[in-house]
Amino acid sequence: MQIGKINVSYSKSNHPSGVRQTSIDCYNQIKAEGLLSKRRLQVYEILLENGALTGTEVAILFKKKFVSSNHSEGIRNRLTELLDRGVIYEKGIVNCKTTNRKVSLWDLTNNLPKDVSNKPSRKQQRTNEALEALRDLYKNKESRDKWLEVAELIKKI
């Protein structure tokens, strides 16, 4: 069976490109169950097909393979999201061939993505604090000082 450039029929030996069979199996399950969004899966495929890469290398390969427009701009964000979900890890630090700076080298884990709850943004947190203060103020009919405190919370939004 062929998926992209990856032959998934290898069992006990490593794939010729150095990709572990467990990573190939994990990819197959992620794809079959729809555990990653389209862009995250595409970034994952780049790492699966090419082994450990820097963010710049992923972006270049992504643009060659998938993009006819500028969707490759958010690749580093997708790498962070994949890291947060536990499906990639920082294998080490290397000198980037393109920028000549020290950068992270990313590689696949053998993990399925973990669910990452969407943490509210700082603005959403401030909004929630202000709303809670307004509710409290309405219930308790507090003094002028409490009103000024609520007004300050609203200004921070």
Secondary structure as a PSIPRED ss2 file (coil, helix, strand):
# PSIPRED VFORMAT (PSIPRED V4.0)

   1 M C   1.000  0.000  0.000
   2 Q E   0.000  0.000  1.000
   3 I E   0.000  0.000  1.000
   4 G C   1.000  0.000  0.000
   5 K C   1.000  0.000  0.000
   6 I E   0.000  0.000  1.000
   7 N E   0.000  0.000  1.000
   8 V C   1.000  0.000  0.000
   9 S C   1.000  0.000  0.000
  10 Y C   1.000  0.000  0.000
  11 S C   1.000  0.000  0.000
  12 K C   1.000  0.000  0.000
  13 S C   1.000  0.000  0.000
  14 N C   1.000  0.000  0.000
  15 H C   1.000  0.000  0.000
  16 P C   1.000  0.000  0.000
  17 S C   1.000  0.000  0.000
  18 G C   1.000  0.000  0.000
  19 V C   1.000  0.000  0.000
  20 R C   1.000  0.000  0.000
  21 Q H   0.000  1.000  0.000
  22 T H   0.000  1.000  0.000
  23 S H   0.000  1.000  0.000
  24 I H   0.000  1.000  0.000
  25 D H   0.000  1.000  0.000
  26 C H   0.000  1.000  0.000
  27 Y H   0.000  1.000  0.000
  28 N H   0.000  1.000  0.000
  29 Q H   0.000  1.000  0.000
  30 I H   0.000  1.000  0.000
  31 K H   0.000  1.000  0.000
  32 A H   0.000  1.000  0.000
  33 E H   0.000  1.000  0.000
  34 G C   1.000  0.000  0.000
  35 L C   1.000  0.000  0.000
  36 L C   1.000  0.000  0.000
  37 S C   1.000  0.000  0.000
  38 K H   0.000  1.000  0.000
  39 R H   0.000  1.000  0.000
  40 R H   0.000  1.000  0.000
  41 L H   0.000  1.000  0.000
  42 Q H   0.000  1.000  0.000
  43 V H   0.000  1.000  0.000
  44 Y H   0.000  1.000  0.000
  45 E H   0.000  1.000  0.000
  46 I H   0.000  1.000  0.000
  47 L H   0.000  1.000  0.000
  48 L H   0.000  1.000  0.000
  49 E H   0.000  1.000  0.000
  50 N H   0.000  1.000  0.000
  51 G C   1.000  0.000  0.000
  52 A C   1.000  0.000  0.000
  53 L E   0.000  0.000  1.000
  54 T E   0.000  0.000  1.000
  55 G H   0.000  1.000  0.000
  56 T H   0.000  1.000  0.000
  57 E H   0.000  1.000  0.000
  58 V H   0.000  1.000  0.000
  59 A H   0.000  1.000  0.000
  60 I H   0.000  1.000  0.000
  61 L H   0.000  1.000  0.000
  62 F H   0.000  1.000  0.000
  63 K H   0.000  1.000  0.000
  64 K H   0.000  1.000  0.000
  65 K H   0.000  1.000  0.000
  66 F H   0.000  1.000  0.000
  67 V C   1.000  0.000  0.000
  68 S C   1.000  0.000  0.000
  69 S C   1.000  0.000  0.000
  70 N C   1.000  0.000  0.000
  71 H H   0.000  1.000  0.000
  72 S H   0.000  1.000  0.000
  73 E H   0.000  1.000  0.000
  74 G H   0.000  1.000  0.000
  75 I H   0.000  1.000  0.000
  76 R H   0.000  1.000  0.000
  77 N H   0.000  1.000  0.000
  78 R H   0.000  1.000  0.000
  79 L H   0.000  1.000  0.000
  80 T H   0.000  1.000  0.000
  81 E H   0.000  1.000  0.000
  82 L H   0.000  1.000  0.000
  83 L H   0.000  1.000  0.000
  84 D H   0.000  1.000  0.000
  85 R C   1.000  0.000  0.000
  86 G C   1.000  0.000  0.000
  87 V C   1.000  0.000  0.000
  88 I E   0.000  0.000  1.000
  89 Y E   0.000  0.000  1.000
  90 E E   0.000  0.000  1.000
  91 K E   0.000  0.000  1.000
  92 G E   0.000  0.000  1.000
  93 I E   0.000  0.000  1.000
  94 V E   0.000  0.000  1.000
  95 N E   0.000  0.000  1.000
  96 C C   1.000  0.000  0.000
  97 K C   1.000  0.000  0.000
  98 T C   1.000  0.000  0.000
  99 T C   1.000  0.000  0.000
 100 N C   1.000  0.000  0.000
 101 R C   1.000  0.000  0.000
 102 K E   0.000  0.000  1.000
 103 V E   0.000  0.000  1.000
 104 S E   0.000  0.000  1.000
 105 L E   0.000  0.000  1.000
 106 W E   0.000  0.000  1.000
 107 D E   0.000  0.000  1.000
 108 L E   0.000  0.000  1.000
 109 T C   1.000  0.000  0.000
 110 N C   1.000  0.000  0.000
 111 N C   1.000  0.000  0.000
 112 L C   1.000  0.000  0.000
 113 P C   1.000  0.000  0.000
 114 K C   1.000  0.000  0.000
 115 D C   1.000  0.000  0.000
 116 V C   1.000  0.000  0.000
 117 S C   1.000  0.000  0.000
 118 N C   1.000  0.000  0.000
 119 K C   1.000  0.000  0.000
 120 P C   1.000  0.000  0.000
 121 S C   1.000  0.000  0.000
 122 R H   0.000  1.000  0.000
 123 K H   0.000  1.000  0.000
 124 Q H   0.000  1.000  0.000
 125 Q H   0.000  1.000  0.000
 126 R H   0.000  1.000  0.000
 127 T H   0.000  1.000  0.000
 128 N H   0.000  1.000  0.000
 129 E H   0.000  1.000  0.000
 130 A H   0.000  1.000  0.000
 131 L H   0.000  1.000  0.000
 132 E H   0.000  1.000  0.000
 133 A H   0.000  1.000  0.000
 134 L H   0.000  1.000  0.000
 135 R H   0.000  1.000  0.000
 136 D H   0.000  1.000  0.000
 137 L H   0.000  1.000  0.000
 138 Y H   0.000  1.000  0.000
 139 K H   0.000  1.000  0.000
 140 N H   0.000  1.000  0.000
 141 K C   1.000  0.000  0.000
 142 E C   1.000  0.000  0.000
 143 S C   1.000  0.000  0.000
 144 R H   0.000  1.000  0.000
 145 D H   0.000  1.000  0.000
 146 K H   0.000  1.000  0.000
 147 W H   0.000  1.000  0.000
 148 L H   0.000  1.000  0.000
 149 E H   0.000  1.000  0.000
 150 V H   0.000  1.000  0.000
 151 A H   0.000  1.000  0.000
 152 E H   0.000  1.000  0.000
 153 L H   0.000  1.000  0.000
 154 I H   0.000  1.000  0.000
 155 K H   0.000  1.000  0.000
 156 K H   0.000  1.000  0.000
 157 I C   1.000  0.000  0.000
